[in-house]
Amino acid sequence: MIKAVLFDVDGVLVDAFDANLKFFQDILVKAGYPLPAKEQFPKNFHLTMFDTIKMLTKSTSEEEVQRMWEIGNTREVPYRIDLMKIPQNRNAAIRTLSKMYRLGIVTSRIRNGVFDFPEAAKIQKYFSTAIAYEDTSNHKPNPEPLLLAAKQMNVAPNDVVYIGDVDDDIQAARAAGMKVIIYSKTPFDTPDGYTSSFKALPKLIKSLHG
């Protein structure tokens, strides 16, 4: 029986592509690198900030990547929250689900990037836990962040469903022993559920009750 629902942030609770694109472009330029083209980005925003920087720079120096990570972590370059978009019916769905399940967040974002914009603050009170990049040694597709969230919420992993948007989310949920629903406009064959509508989430989650 499903007792808790965990959400990814990027690609699920927010459409942050344009904000992330601008953020990483500004980090690289600030660090002395050429402005990366938009075409380099689409498949990489599910990565951690550290791994995204490493991929974009192709740097083999951990110290160099860490230097650039600090530029982003300290917000030496601003994060353009005005470029973020909120999915239709998100807030209403979160309110509905909070009456039936414990809710949490598992994201590869750094902690100060989880609730640092007004639209996130509107729903923050509905989440009992939020696992960010700094909270674990391993990151998705490793199950460690999801298992930590379940532990903090005091629920068994097999009573949890994770809402993600990429294959790494499926792998992490499967490894954690959780159900997984993919929120995406692109159909997926391997999750337990798939939807492109927040309005459909409550009914879809209910269908997974064993």
N, C-alpha and C positions, 0 to 999 in steps of 0.2 A: 504493500500500500504506500502511495506517495505521501510523505509527510513534510518534505521540504523541496523548494525549487531554488536552484542557483542560476544566476545570469552572468554571461559575459557582458562586457561593456561595449567595446568597439564592434560595430556591425550588428549589435543587438539592441542594447539600451540607447545607444546613440549612433547616428551615421556621422562618423568623425573623419571621413576620408580627406575632405578639403582642409580641415584643421590640422590633421596629422601631416599631410603633404607640405603645407606651409611651414609647420614646426620643424620638420626634418630638413627641409631646404634651408631654413634660416640657421639651423645648427651647423650644417656643413659649410655654409658661406662664412659664418662667424669663426669657424675653425680654420679657414683658409682653403677650403676645397671649392671646386667649380659647382655651380648651381646644377643639381641633378634634374634630369628631365622627368616629367610627370609619368611617362611610360615605364620608368623604373620601379614604380611604387605599387601598383594594384594588388599584387599577390603577397605583399610583405607586411601589412599592418597587423597581422595576427602575431607577429614576432614581438619579443620584448624590445624596449628601446635600445638596449645594448646590442642585441643581435641585428636589429635594423641598421644601426650605425655601422656595425661590422660588415654587413652585406653591401651597403651603399659605398663605403670607402674601400672595400676589399683589403683593409689593413690587417696585417698579421701581428701588429703590436697591441697587446692587451692594454698597455699604458696609454697609447694614443686613443683607443676606443673609450677607455675610462675617462680620459680628459674631455672628450666630446660628450660623453654621458653626463658628466657633471655640468656642462653648459646647459643641457636640457633639464636636468634634475633641479638645479637651482633657479631655473627660469631666467637665466642670463639672456636668453631670447624668449619673448613672450609666447604663450600658447593662445592662439586666436579662437577663443571660445565662441566668438560671434559667427564663426564658419561652421559650427556644429549644427546638425539637423536632428530633430526628434521624430521617431516613427509615429505614425498616426495611431491613436487609441492606446498609446503606451501607458500613460498615467492611469487611465481608467482600468486597464487590465491589471496593473500592479496593485491598485486598491482592491480589486475583486479577489485576486489571488492571495493577498495578505490576510484575508478573512478565513481562508481555508488551509493555508500552508505557512510554514516558516520560510522566509525569503532570505537569500544571501547573494553575494557577488563574488565571483572569481575572475580576476583579470590579470593580464600581463602588464597593465599600466603601473607606473610608480604610484605610491600612495597619495601624494598630493595632486594627482591627476584624476582621481576617482570621482570626487564630489566637489571639484573646484569651479563649477559653473552653475548658474542659477537654475537651469532646468534639471540638473541632478539633485540639487538641494530640495526640490519639490517632492522627491520620492525617497530621499535618504532615510526618513523615519520608518519606512516600511521594511528595511533590511536589518536583520539582527547581526550580521557579520559581513565583512568585506575583506577578502584576501587579495592583496596586491603583490607586486613584484618583489618587494623587500621581505615579504613574510616567509618565503621558502627558498631553499637552496636550489631546488629543481623547478622547472616551469613547464607548462603544457608543450608537448603532449604527455609529459610525465604526469601521473595522477596526484602527485604530492599536494598541489594547491587545493584540489577538490576534496581530498581526504581530510586536509586540515579544516576546511570549511565545515564538513560534516561533523567532525569532532567538536568544533566550537559550538555547533548548533545542537549537539547531543542527539544526533540521529544516525542510524545505520546507513552506510552508503547505498544499500539496495532499496532504501526508502526515499532516495533523492533522484530528482531529474535535473539535468543540466541543460540550459538553453544556450547554444552556441551558434556559430555561423560558418565554421570551416572544418576541414578534416581533422586538424589537430584537436579540436574540441571533441569530436567523436572518439578519437583514440584515447584521450585523457579520461573521458567518462567511462568508456569500456574497461580501461585498466583499473579504474576506481570501483568498478562494480555498480555503476549508476546507469539509469536510463538517460537517453539523450534526445533532445529535440533540436533540429536545425531551423533557425530563423533565417530565411534567405529567399530571394526571388529565383534562385537557381535550384532546381530539384536535386535532392540527394536520395540515393537508394539504401544507404546503410544505417541511418539513424532509426530510432524507435518512432519518431514522428517528424514531420516537416511542415512548415507553414511560412507564409509571407505576411501574416496578419496577426497583430497582437490581440485583436478582438477574438480570434479563434483559439488562443492559448488555453484559457480555462477549460473549455470542453476537451481539447486535445490532451491536456494533462490528466484530466479525469479518466479518459479512455485507457490510460496506462496503469490504472490501479489493478493490482493483482488480487 
